[in-house]
Amino acid sequence: SNKPQLFYILPFKAIKLLAIKQGSGLAIYSYMWIDDELDIQAPLFSSATESINSFSRSAIDKGSITRITFEEAILLIEAPNNQDLYYTLLATKSSYTLEIGIKKFASMFYTTFEKQVRSQFVIETSSLIGANDLIRECFPYVP
């Protein structure tokens, strides 16, 4: 049967999303959309982001950094006030879809895993079962 297929040509590629503990800079969750893309090690990536956020809070004190733009990529940073986590999303370009998606993911991830996040310093990734389902729900148009 020849059913019409709907497909999307997206102006961006999502690369990697991290959920990071504020203060320690420990990445508690990592998701890669593109496995063959430059694999930035989560600990290095999260500690660098934590350093930039810390600098921004102490030296500039004009609010949180929400994005860092590179020549060939963008890093979106979502830091909800009511959480001790922040989230980073590395992509080739920014888009409304990604900005809404990271906000939705931040809210749903914390609501779903708040007990695990608050109860222990070291979080077993096995206790975050279901997080990949949240990715599919919050980023439905991102392959």
Backbone as ProteinMPNN parsed JSONL, in Angstrom:
{"seq_chain_A": "SNKPQLFYILPFKAIKLLAIKQGSGLAIYSYMWIDDELDIQAPLFSSATESINSFSRSAIDKGSITRITFEEAILLIEAPNNQDLYYTLLATKSSYTLEIGIKKFASMFYTTFEKQVRSQFVIETSSLIGANDLIRECFPYVP", "coords_chain_A": {"N_chain_A": [[0.844, -1.194, 0.0], [0.443, 2.238, -0.747], [0.899, 4.473, 1.319], [0.869, 7.875, 2.231], [3.866, 9.313, 3.353], [5.004, 11.183, 6.05], [7.607, 13.359, 6.555], [10.314, 15.034, 8.18], [12.378, 17.806, 7.591], [14.814, 18.873, 9.34], [16.29, 21.859, 10.578], [18.449, 21.543, 12.187], [20.675, 19.475, 14.176], [20.287, 17.522, 16.947], [22.608, 16.712, 19.443], [23.683, 15.943, 22.042], [22.425, 15.478, 25.35], [22.561, 16.437, 28.734], [21.926, 15.871, 32.211], [22.757, 17.624, 35.035], [24.203, 17.819, 38.269], [23.953, 20.638, 40.279], [26.61, 22.524, 41.681], [28.323, 20.19, 42.316], [28.774, 19.46, 39.709], [28.394, 17.011, 38.617], [27.48, 14.768, 36.147], [24.436, 13.286, 35.945], [22.789, 12.056, 34.195], [22.866, 11.142, 30.801], [22.343, 11.578, 27.352], [22.714, 10.576, 24.037], [22.09, 11.629, 20.8], [23.391, 11.355, 18.387], [25.586, 9.032, 17.729], [27.992, 8.832, 16.347], [28.995, 11.321, 16.339], [31.288, 13.799, 17.603], [32.41, 12.566, 20.58], [31.951, 13.887, 23.446], [33.263, 13.667, 26.566], [31.232, 13.011, 29.325], [31.915, 13.718, 32.103], [33.967, 15.687, 31.776], [32.675, 17.561, 30.154], [30.458, 18.295, 31.791], [31.753, 19.333, 34.069], [33.116, 21.511, 32.989], [30.95, 23.076, 32.139], [29.769, 23.564, 34.617], [31.78, 25.12, 35.786], [31.695, 27.4, 34.137], [29.081, 28.283, 34.69], [29.332, 28.815, 37.437], [31.258, 30.871, 37.402], [29.736, 32.777, 36.046], [27.684, 33.265, 37.924], [29.138, 34.268, 40.16], [30.976, 36.276, 39.24], [29.733, 37.879, 37.265], [26.967, 38.073, 37.793], [24.384, 38.497, 36.594], [22.219, 36.907, 36.163], [21.48, 33.573, 34.962], [23.473, 31.731, 32.594], [22.134, 31.013, 29.492], [22.653, 30.031, 27.014], [25.378, 29.008, 24.985], [27.193, 29.959, 22.287], [28.808, 28.494, 19.563], [31.0, 28.353, 16.687], [30.071, 26.258, 15.058], [28.048, 25.053, 16.477], [25.623, 24.97, 19.176], [25.096, 25.416, 22.64], [22.54, 24.8, 24.67], [21.304, 25.821, 27.803], [19.488, 24.905, 30.544], [18.317, 25.918, 33.562], [16.377, 25.403, 35.969], [14.856, 27.301, 38.588], [13.813, 26.016, 40.859], [15.159, 23.662, 41.197], [17.961, 21.469, 41.941], [19.404, 20.76, 39.833], [20.739, 21.196, 36.529], [20.399, 21.43, 32.974], [21.886, 20.521, 29.929], [21.99, 20.975, 26.433], [23.406, 20.048, 23.557], [23.622, 21.068, 20.243], [23.511, 21.406, 16.635], [22.358, 23.768, 15.772], [20.25, 26.284, 17.246], [16.767, 25.974, 18.063], [13.252, 26.567, 18.189], [11.842, 24.241, 18.778], [13.795, 22.671, 20.117], [14.342, 24.341, 22.318], [11.867, 24.448, 23.675], [11.608, 21.727, 24.124], [13.802, 21.104, 25.879], [13.089, 22.536, 28.155], [10.671, 21.276, 28.847], [11.624, 18.665, 29.235], [13.353, 19.086, 31.44], [11.528, 19.757, 33.479], [9.858, 17.447, 33.56], [11.751, 15.396, 34.012], [12.795, 16.036, 36.532], [10.485, 15.947, 38.113], [9.836, 13.251, 37.825], [12.138, 11.907, 38.796], [12.89, 13.053, 41.215], [13.082, 12.01, 43.84], [15.219, 10.139, 43.649], [17.26, 11.89, 42.851], [17.492, 13.649, 45.028], [17.99, 11.93, 47.179], [20.459, 10.628, 47.251], [24.029, 10.972, 46.986], [25.65, 9.825, 45.007], [24.273, 8.771, 42.105], [22.742, 5.995, 40.885], [22.66, 5.046, 37.575], [20.895, 3.133, 36.801], [18.713, 3.575, 38.368], [17.337, 5.478, 37.076], [15.54, 4.615, 35.227], [13.407, 4.887, 32.493], [13.977, 7.433, 31.761], [14.865, 7.71, 29.115], [12.486, 7.379, 27.775], [11.26, 9.775, 28.382], [12.814, 11.491, 26.853], [11.966, 10.808, 24.255], [9.327, 11.654, 24.47], [9.537, 14.416, 25.011], [11.028, 15.403, 22.93], [9.753, 14.87, 20.333], [10.021, 15.239, 17.571], [12.622, 14.996, 16.976], [14.94, 13.047, 15.542]], "CA_chain_A": [[0.0, 0.0, 0.0], [1.191, 3.487, -0.844], [0.424, 5.497, 2.248], [1.788, 9.015, 2.229], [4.775, 9.386, 4.494], [5.347, 12.533, 6.474], [8.957, 13.409, 7.095], [10.728, 16.368, 8.572], [13.733, 18.242, 7.311], [15.099, 19.748, 10.469], [17.438, 22.742, 10.322], [19.436, 21.325, 13.249], [20.848, 18.116, 14.669], [20.549, 17.417, 18.38], [23.773, 15.85, 19.608], [23.818, 15.349, 23.375], [21.746, 16.121, 26.472], [23.023, 16.016, 30.058], [21.355, 16.408, 33.448], [23.958, 17.852, 35.847], [24.007, 18.29, 39.644], [24.576, 21.932, 40.55], [27.592, 22.47, 42.757], [29.339, 19.161, 42.064], [29.017, 19.332, 38.283], [28.309, 15.599, 38.28], [26.442, 14.42, 35.167], [23.703, 12.118, 36.447], [22.103, 11.429, 33.068], [23.417, 11.559, 29.517], [21.672, 10.977, 26.194], [23.344, 10.948, 22.762], [21.299, 11.38, 19.599], [24.28, 11.019, 17.279], [26.696, 8.285, 18.316], [29.258, 9.012, 15.633], [29.416, 12.711, 16.516], [32.347, 13.963, 18.597], [31.93, 12.09, 21.881], [32.486, 14.687, 24.537], [33.116, 12.906, 27.796], [30.273, 13.658, 30.223], [32.525, 14.405, 33.257], [34.671, 16.886, 31.311], [31.638, 18.476, 29.665], [29.662, 18.819, 32.905], [32.574, 20.166, 34.957], [33.362, 22.768, 32.282], [29.702, 23.842, 32.209], [29.624, 23.995, 36.015], [32.732, 26.215, 35.985], [31.165, 28.579, 33.448], [27.926, 28.744, 35.476], [29.846, 29.359, 38.696], [31.847, 32.156, 37.04], [28.639, 33.687, 35.713], [26.989, 33.646, 39.166], [29.963, 35.041, 41.093], [31.662, 37.428, 38.653], [28.876, 38.742, 36.451], [25.747, 38.223, 38.579], [23.304, 39.041, 35.767], [21.368, 35.774, 35.823], [22.124, 32.352, 34.471], [23.788, 31.601, 31.179], [21.109, 30.169, 28.888], [23.184, 29.432, 25.801], [26.741, 29.324, 24.568], [27.201, 29.775, 20.835], [30.071, 28.166, 18.928], [30.908, 28.543, 15.24], [29.32, 25.193, 14.404], [27.129, 24.398, 17.422], [25.087, 25.785, 20.265], [24.83, 24.696, 23.885], [21.418, 25.369, 25.417], [21.408, 25.5, 29.222], [18.229, 25.12, 31.264], [18.598, 25.822, 34.991], [15.174, 25.799, 36.702], [15.128, 27.843, 39.931], [13.362, 25.144, 41.935], [15.872, 22.387, 41.128], [19.409, 21.482, 42.139], [19.953, 20.233, 38.588], [20.547, 21.958, 35.307], [20.384, 20.564, 31.807], [22.552, 21.094, 28.762], [21.652, 20.327, 25.174], [24.319, 20.437, 22.488], [23.01, 20.874, 18.924], [24.196, 22.153, 15.585], [21.732, 25.093, 15.78], [19.126, 26.395, 18.169], [15.442, 26.016, 17.446], [12.131, 26.638, 19.132], [11.564, 22.852, 19.155], [14.774, 22.253, 21.123], [14.182, 25.165, 23.521], [10.68, 23.954, 24.373], [11.904, 20.354, 24.54], [14.678, 21.031, 27.061], [12.294, 23.014, 29.302], [9.729, 20.209, 29.191], [12.411, 17.561, 29.776], [13.825, 19.472, 32.777], [10.399, 19.656, 34.394], [9.417, 16.056, 33.679], [12.829, 14.594, 34.584], [12.872, 16.303, 37.965], [9.26, 15.426, 38.725], [9.908, 11.793, 37.814], [13.298, 11.345, 39.503], [13.281, 13.917, 42.342], [13.472, 11.188, 44.992], [16.568, 9.624, 43.409], [18.196, 13.012, 42.771], [17.674, 14.222, 46.355], [18.27, 10.974, 48.246], [21.812, 10.087, 47.294], [25.04, 11.771, 46.311], [25.955, 9.106, 43.779], [23.006, 8.273, 41.563], [22.89, 4.86, 39.979], [21.891, 5.315, 36.364], [19.821, 2.144, 36.712], [17.537, 4.099, 39.076], [16.717, 6.483, 36.204], [14.828, 3.903, 34.158], [12.293, 5.684, 31.994], [14.457, 8.743, 31.302], [14.897, 7.722, 27.649], [11.1, 7.578, 27.331], [11.016, 11.218, 28.483], [13.462, 12.086, 25.678], [11.062, 10.622, 23.106], [8.129, 12.455, 24.691], [9.849, 15.849, 24.997], [11.645, 15.734, 21.634], [9.124, 13.904, 19.409], [10.382, 15.476, 16.169], [14.069, 14.895, 16.845], [15.249, 11.618, 15.308]], "C_chain_A": [[0.875, 1.238, 0.0], [0.566, 4.541, 0.052], [1.391, 6.659, 2.207], [2.622, 9.03, 3.509], [5.08, 10.844, 4.795], [6.768, 12.486, 7.015], [9.341, 14.867, 7.322], [12.15, 16.617, 8.096], [14.044, 19.287, 8.374], [16.329, 20.593, 10.18], [18.563, 22.565, 11.356], [19.589, 19.824, 13.475], [21.092, 18.217, 16.164], [21.679, 16.404, 18.548], [23.757, 15.158, 20.963], [23.06, 16.162, 24.401], [22.313, 15.555, 27.765], [22.141, 16.629, 31.143], [22.506, 16.45, 34.446], [23.572, 18.371, 37.223], [24.7, 19.636, 39.811], [25.543, 21.781, 41.714], [28.688, 21.465, 42.47], [29.7, 19.074, 40.589], [28.954, 17.899, 37.799], [27.163, 15.358, 37.298], [25.733, 13.169, 35.661], [22.941, 11.397, 35.336], [22.677, 12.004, 31.778], [22.662, 10.835, 28.412], [22.344, 11.495, 24.93], [22.383, 10.634, 21.625], [22.181, 10.841, 18.483], [25.524, 10.355, 17.862], [28.026, 8.558, 17.64], [29.77, 10.453, 15.712], [30.54, 12.736, 17.556], [31.816, 13.572, 19.971], [32.624, 12.859, 22.988], [32.229, 13.918, 25.821], [32.249, 13.674, 28.787], [30.95, 14.35, 31.414], [33.241, 15.708, 32.876], [33.673, 17.963, 30.914], [30.877, 19.117, 30.825], [30.498, 19.688, 33.835], [32.908, 21.505, 34.304], [32.123, 23.661, 32.345], [29.477, 24.375, 33.616], [30.562, 25.169, 36.301], [32.233, 27.512, 35.35], [29.98, 29.154, 34.225], [28.363, 29.398, 36.777], [30.463, 30.743, 38.459], [30.75, 33.189, 36.785], [27.923, 34.178, 36.968], [27.842, 34.58, 40.029], [30.547, 36.312, 40.484], [30.726, 38.393, 37.94], [27.57, 39.06, 37.157], [24.621, 38.93, 37.816], [22.363, 37.925, 35.329], [22.175, 34.618, 35.283], [22.464, 32.468, 32.985], [22.761, 30.639, 30.585], [21.574, 29.515, 27.594], [24.627, 29.877, 25.608], [26.796, 28.991, 23.084], [28.63, 29.544, 20.35], [29.916, 28.398, 17.43], [30.002, 27.505, 14.587], [28.352, 24.472, 15.329], [26.599, 25.416, 18.421], [24.853, 24.876, 21.465], [23.705, 25.43, 24.596], [21.54, 24.904, 26.864], [20.1, 25.877, 29.905], [18.506, 24.878, 32.741], [17.368, 26.283, 35.779], [15.504, 26.231, 38.135], [14.803, 26.872, 41.055], [14.085, 23.798, 41.959], [17.34, 22.562, 41.477], [20.099, 20.784, 40.959], [19.884, 21.305, 37.524], [20.811, 21.012, 34.147], [21.079, 21.268, 30.658], [22.168, 20.279, 27.537], [22.566, 20.897, 24.102], [23.662, 20.092, 21.15], [23.774, 21.688, 17.898], [23.662, 23.575, 15.48], [20.635, 25.097, 16.819], [17.822, 26.343, 17.381], [14.401, 26.091, 18.556], [11.804, 25.231, 19.653], [12.511, 22.381, 20.252], [14.607, 23.04, 22.421], [12.976, 24.722, 24.341], [10.946, 22.552, 24.928], [12.759, 20.278, 25.788], [13.945, 21.536, 28.311], [11.338, 21.927, 29.788], [10.477, 19.034, 29.823], [12.867, 17.865, 31.196], [12.712, 19.294, 33.805], [9.997, 18.199, 34.632], [10.481, 15.168, 34.328], [12.867, 14.781, 36.097], [11.648, 15.765, 38.693], [9.337, 13.908, 38.857], [10.987, 11.249, 38.74], [13.746, 12.165, 40.714], [13.768, 13.107, 43.541], [14.9, 10.668, 44.829], [17.599, 10.753, 43.448], [18.506, 13.551, 44.165], [18.225, 13.239, 47.379], [19.715, 10.516, 48.33], [22.783, 10.971, 46.538], [25.416, 11.127, 44.987], [24.667, 8.453, 43.299], [23.311, 7.141, 40.601], [22.051, 5.137, 38.741], [20.761, 4.312, 36.195], [18.563, 2.617, 37.445], [16.807, 5.149, 38.24], [16.02, 5.823, 35.005], [13.598, 4.717, 33.76], [12.74, 7.038, 31.468], [14.497, 8.811, 29.776], [13.496, 7.876, 27.066], [10.742, 9.064, 27.387], [11.641, 11.949, 27.298], [12.516, 11.999, 24.48], [9.804, 11.474, 23.246], [8.397, 13.956, 24.536], [10.45, 16.32, 23.67], [11.079, 14.825, 20.543], [9.551, 14.072, 17.95], [11.881, 15.379, 15.936], [14.434, 13.425, 16.701], [16.454, 11.142, 16.107]], "O_chain_A": [[1.913, 1.284, 0.66], [-0.199, 5.391, -0.403], [2.604, 6.456, 2.154], [2.114, 8.785, 4.603], [5.377, 11.632, 3.897], [7.083, 11.643, 7.854], [8.771, 15.788, 6.737], [13.013, 15.744, 8.188], [13.591, 20.429, 8.304], [17.301, 20.104, 9.605], [19.512, 23.349, 11.387], [18.766, 19.019, 13.038], [22.003, 18.921, 16.601], [21.704, 15.37, 17.881], [23.809, 13.93, 21.036], [23.045, 17.391, 24.34], [22.523, 14.348, 27.885], [21.669, 17.758, 31.011], [23.161, 15.434, 34.683], [22.721, 19.252, 37.344], [25.889, 19.767, 39.521], [25.306, 20.991, 42.627], [29.86, 21.833, 42.387], [30.808, 18.661, 40.247], [29.408, 17.594, 36.696], [26.014, 15.7, 37.58], [26.349, 12.11, 35.784], [22.5, 10.262, 35.515], [22.939, 13.203, 31.68], [22.376, 9.641, 28.513], [22.524, 12.701, 24.765], [21.914, 9.503, 21.499], [21.763, 9.969, 17.721], [26.399, 11.022, 18.414], [29.074, 8.52, 18.286], [30.851, 10.762, 15.211], [30.709, 11.775, 18.307], [30.871, 14.185, 20.468], [33.732, 12.525, 23.406], [31.088, 13.563, 26.119], [32.5, 14.848, 29.059], [30.59, 15.487, 31.719], [33.127, 16.711, 33.58], [33.811, 19.127, 31.29], [30.673, 20.33, 30.845], [29.997, 20.691, 34.344], [32.976, 22.526, 34.988], [32.235, 24.865, 32.578], [29.042, 25.513, 33.788], [30.175, 26.114, 36.988], [32.333, 28.585, 35.945], [29.882, 30.369, 34.399], [27.815, 30.428, 37.17], [30.218, 31.674, 39.226], [30.829, 34.326, 37.249], [27.589, 35.358, 37.075], [27.336, 35.564, 40.569], [30.606, 37.338, 41.162], [30.919, 39.606, 38.012], [27.111, 40.202, 37.122], [23.989, 39.848, 38.338], [21.777, 37.991, 34.248], [23.398, 34.687, 35.167], [21.825, 33.205, 32.235], [22.545, 29.556, 31.13], [20.963, 28.553, 27.128], [25.029, 30.968, 26.013], [26.481, 27.873, 22.678], [29.542, 30.3, 20.684], [28.802, 28.619, 16.956], [29.249, 27.827, 13.668], [27.882, 23.384, 14.997], [27.063, 26.554, 18.495], [24.462, 23.718, 21.319], [23.89, 26.551, 25.071], [21.841, 23.739, 27.125], [19.664, 27.026, 29.846], [18.883, 23.774, 33.135], [17.316, 27.434, 36.214], [16.325, 25.607, 38.807], [15.453, 26.901, 42.101], [13.663, 22.887, 42.672], [17.901, 23.648, 41.333], [21.22, 20.289, 41.077], [19.064, 22.22, 37.606], [21.375, 19.932, 34.323], [20.886, 22.464, 30.44], [22.038, 19.056, 27.598], [22.504, 22.084, 23.781], [23.204, 18.968, 20.947], [24.582, 22.55, 18.246], [24.408, 24.493, 15.14], [20.146, 24.043, 17.227], [17.789, 26.634, 16.185], [14.654, 25.722, 19.703], [11.521, 25.058, 20.839], [12.073, 21.755, 21.217], [14.718, 22.471, 23.507], [13.056, 24.632, 25.566], [10.561, 22.234, 26.052], [12.479, 19.471, 26.675], [14.162, 21.015, 29.405], [11.212, 21.689, 30.989], [10.027, 18.472, 30.821], [12.78, 17.002, 32.069], [12.938, 18.739, 34.88], [9.819, 17.776, 35.774], [10.146, 14.28, 35.112], [12.96, 13.812, 36.85], [11.77, 15.188, 39.773], [8.949, 13.348, 39.882], [10.774, 10.234, 39.403], [14.867, 11.991, 41.193], [14.751, 13.475, 44.184], [15.7, 10.745, 45.761], [18.682, 10.59, 44.01], [19.657, 13.876, 44.459], [18.861, 13.653, 48.349], [20.152, 10.058, 49.386], [22.412, 11.637, 45.571], [25.491, 11.804, 43.962], [24.052, 7.67, 44.023], [24.045, 7.311, 39.628], [20.86, 5.43, 38.849], [19.772, 4.601, 35.52], [17.468, 2.12, 37.178], [15.766, 5.655, 38.659], [15.928, 6.401, 33.922], [12.845, 5.176, 34.619], [11.969, 7.724, 30.798], [14.196, 9.856, 29.199], [13.333, 8.441, 25.984], [10.004, 9.557, 26.533], [11.07, 12.915, 26.791], [12.291, 12.986, 23.78], [9.274, 11.964, 22.249], [7.567, 14.68, 23.986], [10.382, 17.503, 23.337], [11.828, 14.093, 19.897], [9.448, 13.124, 17.172], [12.362, 15.647, 14.834], [14.255, 12.644, 17.636], [16.833, 9.974, 16.016]]}, "name": "protein", "num_of_chains": 1, "seq": "SNKPQLFYILPFKAIKLLAIKQGSGLAIYSYMWIDDELDIQAPLFSSATESINSFSRSAIDKGSITRITFEEAILLIEAPNNQDLYYTLLATKSSYTLEIGIKKFASMFYTTFEKQVRSQFVIETSSLIGANDLIRECFPYVP"}
